[in-house]
Amino acid sequence: MKYTPKYIATRSVTRLRQTVARLDRRARWTLGPLLVLLVFSVPLWSAATRLRSIVLPASAASVVVPILVYHSVAPTHAGQNREQRLLDVDTAMFRQQMYYLVANRYAVVPLSAVVDALQGRGTLPANAVAITFDDGWLTQFDNALPILEQLHLTATFFIITRQIGPKFMGVGELKALQRAGMTLASHSRTHPDLTKVSASQLRDEVAGSRQDLQKLLGVTTDLFAYPYGCWNKRVAAVVQGAGYRAARALGDGIANTGADRYALHSVLATDDMAAFERGLHGSLVAARIPSGGRPHGLLLSATR
Ligand SMILES: [Zn+2]
């Protein structure tokens, strides 16, 4: 007899029947329905997969990578209000959080790698996490950089390009960050709420800060972070038009899709280890900033 597909199919069914028939009565009642389920689940599964590929375009695939956001990293000191105590992560706490990532086998990747994945241009390792710093505080250079270097971790620093020294990093420090393998990116020129500025100021803050980084450091950045995390469609369109390929917002958890590229969700890192661990697992109540204000707006005004 020829081994036609029909013969093979018939033979498979016959063998299946024979196998079931060999089982004792008790086992048949258990395994019979299971085998039937197994036989029918294959076409059902492939149909479901086809349907999903039709309903969801490839760009809608979710990339689950916590993007951590730090501000100042400095020892706790007297006179800090509650907001500052949370947002100014103590150096020892920062070390503990970085050690936690290493000990728990997180793979720290550059933020650009997350954006690559969202654009379908690359894959990420399991347990990926990205580290970012806002505002360019000098404390990031003095206290965070040595810990990052010691653990061979990379991070992206979002710089306010018209705030260079003395409480903020100067050109020397920024160049040292570059040499250490860190990414420098834009956090606007003067840190206004971009949803509230004129069209010309918006362009100046967004495109101008990109030019500043080019002049100061010779880098052409394609990453932006919204001051205070504030954005709307108009702001995002200007950011995209200025040549950036992604922009990070504040909060909203650990999952992003291609549609979130100009408002990347992130996790605000605070001086609280339990909240840090919750944030890594995607809890939206990771950081509880009291008073309901805009978190690092308060920080900036209080420490400037
Ligand atoms: Zn900021």
Residues whose N, C-alpha, C, O or C-beta is under 5 A from the ligand:
A	BS01	ZN	D134 D135 P227 Y228 H296
